[in-house]
């Protein structure tokens, strides 16, 4: 009778020990890779400049295995200036997808000072992982020819 009790206790201990060791395994193996983003066009013909009072043509290729949750764009003035342009995309065609081609025209306020700026393009997936792409940008005074090129808008 003692042998059966001893064997039963050993089996119970072994079951509990195996349950504990498997339930404590790392969940990191389920983490998907961070999103990737490649800025393909900043400004018309990738000129990396824009004009106050007009829009900034912006394109990017985005891949998010964890599905896109939101896109944030911040454009801040360099050289001690504090002018900031911010735009967020939290709904629409880009959200909840794995792969997308981002194509938007970001309005540059008419009172934006001319000069050097820095563009930050944040992509966040539904797991909370974030990737940043950056670019230099210059706000310059528009001439007639450039204004005509920028007047085009896409129906997307």
Secondary structure, DSSP 8 states (H G I E B T S, - for coil): -HHHHHHHHHHHHHHHHHHHHHHTS-SGGG-----EEEEEEESGGG-SEE-TTSEEEEEEEEE-TT-EEEEEEEEEE-TT---EEEEEE-SSTTTT-SEEEEEEEEE--TT--SEEEEEEEEEEETTS-EEEEEEEEEE----HHHHHHHT-----
